[in-house]
Amino acid sequence: MAIYRTLYYGDVVVGVGGRITVPQDMREDLGIDEGDTLTVRVEETHTGARQIVLWRAEQQPEE
């Protein structure tokens, strides 16, 4: 199991239909390109606080 550390935080605005725009600098740092699929996980604490976690799977080499 990997343990991650926070590098930085950023704000995003929730737009029409619940769309979230990932800021350009974060997309560049993460290597996210148009058409990539992100995995989303919703986490909840024992007190009921919730958060979402997004990640991009490693790209598989084309065969």
C-alpha positions as protocol buffer text, in pm:
chain_id: "A"
residue {
  index: 1
  type: MET
  ca { x: 0 y: 0 z: 0 }
}
residue {
  index: 2
  type: ALA
  ca { x: 135 y: 342 z: -94 }
}
residue {
  index: 3
  type: ILE
  ca { x: 144 y: 631 z: 151 }
}
residue {
  index: 4
  type: TYR
  ca { x: 100 y: 971 z: -6 }
}
residue {
  index: 5
  type: ARG
  ca { x: 199 y: 1312 z: 129 }
}
residue {
  index: 6
  type: THR
  ca { x: 31 y: 1638 z: 37 }
}
residue {
  index: 7
  type: LEU
  ca { x: 229 y: 1847 z: -211 }
}
residue {
  index: 8
  type: TYR
  ca { x: -12 y: 2141 z: -233 }
}
residue {
  index: 9
  type: TYR
  ca { x: -378 y: 2238 z: -223 }
}
residue {
  index: 10
  type: GLY
  ca { x: -581 y: 2423 z: -481 }
}
residue {
  index: 11
  type: ASP
  ca { x: -935 y: 2548 z: -523 }
}
residue {
  index: 12
  type: VAL
  ca { x: -1174 y: 2439 z: -796 }
}
residue {
  index: 13
  type: VAL
  ca { x: -1511 y: 2580 z: -888 }
}
residue {
  index: 14
  type: VAL
  ca { x: -1811 y: 2353 z: -934 }
}
residue {
  index: 15
  type: GLY
  ca { x: -1982 y: 2457 z: -1255 }
}
residue {
  index: 16
  type: VAL
  ca { x: -2295 y: 2374 z: -1450 }
}
residue {
  index: 17
  type: GLY
  ca { x: -2412 y: 2017 z: -1396 }
}
residue {
  index: 18
  type: GLY
  ca { x: -2158 y: 1962 z: -1118 }
}
residue {
  index: 19
  type: ARG
  ca { x: -1859 y: 1988 z: -1350 }
}
residue {
  index: 20
  type: ILE
  ca { x: -1526 y: 2041 z: -1179 }
}
residue {
  index: 21
  type: THR
  ca { x: -1238 y: 2201 z: -1368 }
}
residue {
  index: 22
  type: VAL
  ca { x: -895 y: 2082 z: -1259 }
}
residue {
  index: 23
  type: PRO
  ca { x: -658 y: 2383 z: -1279 }
}
residue {
  index: 24
  type: GLN
  ca { x: -407 y: 2376 z: -1566 }
}
residue {
  index: 25
  type: ASP
  ca { x: -99 y: 2365 z: -1340 }
}
residue {
  index: 26
  type: MET
  ca { x: -236 y: 2058 z: -1159 }
}
residue {
  index: 27
  type: ARG
  ca { x: -320 y: 1887 z: -1490 }
}
residue {
  index: 28
  type: GLU
  ca { x: 36 y: 1947 z: -1607 }
}
residue {
  index: 29
  type: ASP
  ca { x: 186 y: 1817 z: -1280 }
}
residue {
  index: 30
  type: LEU
  ca { x: -30 y: 1504 z: -1298 }
}
residue {
  index: 31
  type: GLY
  ca { x: 8 y: 1445 z: -1670 }
}
residue {
  index: 32
  type: ILE
  ca { x: -368 y: 1464 z: -1726 }
}
residue {
  index: 33
  type: ASP
  ca { x: -465 y: 1514 z: -2090 }
}
residue {
  index: 34
  type: GLU
  ca { x: -797 y: 1565 z: -2264 }
}
residue {
  index: 35
  type: GLY
  ca { x: -984 y: 1236 z: -2283 }
}
residue {
  index: 36
  type: ASP
  ca { x: -808 y: 1075 z: -1984 }
}
residue {
  index: 37
  type: THR
  ca { x: -1026 y: 893 z: -1733 }
}
residue {
  index: 38
  type: LEU
  ca { x: -992 y: 966 z: -1362 }
}
residue {
  index: 39
  type: THR
  ca { x: -1098 y: 734 z: -1082 }
}
residue {
  index: 40
  type: VAL
  ca { x: -1302 y: 893 z: -802 }
}
residue {
  index: 41
  type: ARG
  ca { x: -1336 y: 764 z: -447 }
}
residue {
  index: 42
  type: VAL
  ca { x: -1567 y: 909 z: -181 }
}
residue {
  index: 43
  type: GLU
  ca { x: -1436 y: 873 z: 175 }
}
residue {
  index: 44
  type: GLU
  ca { x: -1622 y: 928 z: 502 }
}
residue {
  index: 45
  type: THR
  ca { x: -1494 y: 974 z: 857 }
}
residue {
  index: 46
  type: HIS
  ca { x: -1661 y: 834 z: 1166 }
}
residue {
  index: 47
  type: THR
  ca { x: -1811 y: 1181 z: 1222 }
}
residue {
  index: 48
  type: GLY
  ca { x: -1974 y: 1186 z: 879 }
}
residue {
  index: 49
  type: ALA
  ca { x: -1734 y: 1431 z: 709 }
}
residue {
  index: 50
  type: ARG
  ca { x: -1685 y: 1337 z: 344 }
}
residue {
  index: 51
  type: GLN
  ca { x: -1423 y: 1405 z: 83 }
}
residue {
  index: 52
  type: ILE
  ca { x: -1347 y: 1293 z: -271 }
}
residue {
  index: 53
  type: VAL
  ca { x: -1016 y: 1163 z: -395 }
}
residue {
  index: 54
  type: LEU
  ca { x: -931 y: 1164 z: -767 }
}
residue {
  index: 55
  type: TRP
  ca { x: -647 y: 988 z: -939 }
}
residue {
  index: 56
  type: ARG
  ca { x: -529 y: 903 z: -1286 }
}
residue {
  index: 57
  type: ALA
  ca { x: -419 y: 548 z: -1356 }
}
residue {
  index: 58
  type: GLU
  ca { x: -77 y: 500 z: -1509 }
}
residue {
  index: 59
  type: GLN
  ca { x: -98 y: 501 z: -1885 }
}
residue {
  index: 60
  type: GLN
  ca { x: -47 y: 162 z: -2048 }
}
residue {
  index: 61
  type: PRO
  ca { x: 194 y: 147 z: -2343 }
}
residue {
  index: 62
  type: GLU
  ca { x: 20 y: 112 z: -2675 }
}
residue {
  index: 63
  type: GLU
  ca { x: 66 y: -226 z: -2842 }
}
